[in-house]
Amino acid sequence: MKNFTQKIIISIGLLFATNITTYGQDCQDVVAGMGETIEEYAGLYNTCLQDMGGVSNQLIEAEFWRNYYETEYNLKVQELSLLQQELNLLQSQIYNPITQSDIDAAIASFQISLDSMQTVLESSMDTVNIGPHFPEGWSMFGYSCQDSTDAIQAFSSISDKIEIVKDEWGLSYIPAWGFNAMGSLKFSEGYQIKMTEEVAEFYFCDAVYYSIIGCTDSVAENYNPDATSDDGSCDYIDGCTDPDAYNYYWMATSDDGSCVDAVLGCTSSSSSNYDPLANTNDNSCLGCTDLNAENYNWAADVDDGSCQFSGCTDINAANYDPNAVSDNGSCVSNCDETISLVVDRSYGYYVWFEGNISTILSSGDVIYSGNGTSYVISNFQNETYGTRVLFNVDVSGVFSDGEICQTNITVCD
């Protein structure tokens, strides 16, 4: 019985193991099939993406050609519109031909323009007599008339005062004999003449030249130095032309009567002697002119002794300053102490320290660099962003930006 039971159990175990193996193999086949399916779908997905990219490019290209042909279409429409206008004009000319009256009207209009131009030309023409001055005896002259003139005719009015006229070839005109071998006087030719008496005013011909119209007033804004005839077009800049007036305008070329008398006085409202009636500063404004003072007045011209300075206001400090109006942090318990200074920047002989330390410095004071070397102050000046100190030697590379230095306290003296 025991052996039979063992056999039954063994048989059931073998059957169960066989089923598990079979099911395990089936699961592996399913998983493998799923992997192939996933790869297949991934391939299809990538193919779709590529196809979509190609379609997108085709859409972009199609949009480009649509815009191109739309532009071409609009241009052709414009061209057709212009051609239609020309066609309408031609039809109008065919159906409404130019008549003789139209031609006459056009000629009349053109004649009016010519007459107007002629009037302008004639109004700008000047006539000048051109002729030489003949002294008694021998002299030379040039003939400057454009048209040649027979010598007998040219000198007819003064022939009784001429002894002889000769050209460059020696051919002569002798009035007393009625002899004229040289013929006519010619433009730009030179001649010799001998007079029995002086003739001061003699003219061979008149010359016409055209004047240049424009503004001939040198004071005017549009003055034309080449103009020979004023046309009344001169422009002027209106304003006060009195250099002593309060509102003098240096560019004005025409006084418009707007000048206001200058009233001298102090025009700075921050000065004690401010004059509200003054319109012209006479550099008399009073105030503190010391740049290092607390109440420095940039508009002051004359120092009135009102400058106030900061300093040590602690009555118990060794360097107490009874004249200080505000404390500047310089108080020390004894005169052997030093005050820390922060370097902002340096260049050459100059070092800029942070804050206004001008009230605690004096020329001749010593400032110690980071390595303990002392440098003597030659001068100093308070500025907007700190105090500029001038040393008596070049301190390039000695003081670094942000470095903390020390100085002695001479205000105790």
Order of alpha helices (4+ residues) and beta strands (2+ residues): alpha-alpha-beta-beta-beta-alpha-beta-beta-beta-beta-beta-beta-beta-beta-beta-beta-beta-beta-beta-beta-beta-beta-beta-beta-beta-beta-beta-beta
